[in-house]
Amino acid sequence: MAGVIGNAEALGEDYNLTGGHAVTWREVLSLYLDETEAVRGRRPEISLLSLEAFCKTCKNVPQVIYDRVYNRRFDPRKIAANFDMSTLQDPLPALAGRLRSQLDPDARFGTVEWRGEALRDRATGAHARLGEIHGLKTKLYYLGYRHISPGAIKRMRQL
């Protein structure tokens, strides 16, 4: 940023502040699968949903449609004219290290959005292990969305 602030040529321009190494979602998925297999000893099974089916499991559909759905590369060439891109690291090794720390059996995760997990599991035929879900209320919440239609759950909540 320091290279463009106060630079007359930068006035009115937009810049992609990304690293010098572009990464696709497919490369990120491959890394996740490889690292999970290396740490846990088995490769996760992946079920890809259509965009329409996936959006039915999400609370913030515009974020998925307009931000995360595109398999795109950001081009840092404009910012590279004002910044030494060789100082930036390839993001994949850093991501691999972070993922390994998260896969540590003692790692603590933030809260899981169990409604979305249940709906995605319902769409793919998968099941979460109930031991992963903390608290009876949360287990029942997951099981309700996993096995009962969301419309029926809405009607039950209105009773």
Secondary structure in CASP SS format (residue, H / E / C, confidence):
PFRMAT SS
TARGET T0000
AUTHOR 0000-0000-0000
METHOD secondary structure of the structure
MODEL  1
M C 1.00
A C 1.00
G C 1.00
V C 1.00
I C 1.00
G C 1.00
N C 1.00
A H 1.00
E H 1.00
A H 1.00
L C 1.00
G C 1.00
E C 1.00
D C 1.00
Y C 1.00
N C 1.00
L C 1.00
T C 1.00
G C 1.00
G C 1.00
H C 1.00
A C 1.00
V C 1.00
T C 1.00
W H 1.00
R H 1.00
E H 1.00
V H 1.00
L H 1.00
S H 1.00
L H 1.00
Y H 1.00
L H 1.00
D H 1.00
E H 1.00
T H 1.00
E H 1.00
A H 1.00
V H 1.00
R H 1.00
G C 1.00
R C 1.00
R C 1.00
P C 1.00
E C 1.00
I C 1.00
S C 1.00
L C 1.00
L C 1.00
S C 1.00
L H 1.00
E H 1.00
A H 1.00
F H 1.00
C H 1.00
K C 1.00
T C 1.00
C C 1.00
K C 1.00
N C 1.00
V H 1.00
P H 1.00
Q H 1.00
V H 1.00
I H 1.00
Y H 1.00
D H 1.00
R H 1.00
V C 1.00
Y C 1.00
N C 1.00
R C 1.00
R C 1.00
F C 1.00
D C 1.00
P C 1.00
R H 1.00
K H 1.00
I H 1.00
A H 1.00
A C 1.00
N C 1.00
F C 1.00
D C 1.00
M H 1.00
S H 1.00
T H 1.00
L C 1.00
Q C 1.00
D C 1.00
P H 1.00
L H 1.00
P H 1.00
A H 1.00
L H 1.00
A H 1.00
G H 1.00
R H 1.00
L H 1.00
R H 1.00
S H 1.00
Q H 1.00
L H 1.00
D C 1.00
P C 1.00
D C 1.00
A C 1.00
R C 1.00
F C 1.00
G C 1.00
T C 1.00
V C 1.00
E C 1.00
W H 1.00
R H 1.00
G H 1.00
E H 1.00
A H 1.00
L H 1.00
R H 1.00
D H 1.00
R H 1.00
A H 1.00
T H 1.00
G C 1.00
A C 1.00
H C 1.00
A C 1.00
R C 1.00
L H 1.00
G H 1.00
E H 1.00
I C 1.00
H C 1.00
G C 1.00
L H 1.00
K H 1.00
T H 1.00
K H 1.00
L H 1.00
Y H 1.00
Y H 1.00
L H 1.00
G H 1.00
Y H 1.00
R H 1.00
H H 1.00
I C 1.00
S C 1.00
P H 1.00
G H 1.00
A H 1.00
I H 1.00
K H 1.00
R H 1.00
M H 1.00
R H 1.00
Q H 1.00
L C 1.00
END
